[in-house]
Amino acid sequence: MPTLPWTTLGEPAPDAEAYVMASRFEVRSLKDVPRFFLKSLSAWRQVTRTPGAYGASLIAQPLKRTFWTLSAWEDKEALYRYARTEPHRSIMTGLRSTMKDSAFIFWQVPAGGLPIDWADARRRLAEQERTGA
């Protein structure tokens, strides 16, 4: 399972809150996996240069056609600014036709709680998918 481990990108103030996003993407077929993976690496490079990013990680499960992302941000606006900026914007638009399913969850944690634990993020995504909340 290829993983890009948690990479700390910015140092929040000790009393700051971090805005966290976890996501799960499933592509339609195995032939879509290489393209999605390459595009996700481009988005990863963008995250590493984006102001307001505190840290990020990626898990790729190519044989399951599934990709997981986890990131922490200065605030909601920093995350949304990243999502609206190239190349992320075009990547997500361009990959829509290859997507079978996706899920997102957002929450806040004290900055001292970084990095986020993958088990917690996956539990939150599963709970959201189970309850629809």
Buried (B, 14 or more C-beta within 10 A) or exposed (E): EEEBEBBEBBEBEEEBBBBBBBBBBBBBEEEBBEEBBEBBEEBBEBBEEBEBBBBBBBBBBBEEBBBBBBBBBBBEEBBEBBEEEEEBEEBBEEBEEBBEEBBEBBEBBEBEBBBBEBEBBBEBBEEBEEEEE
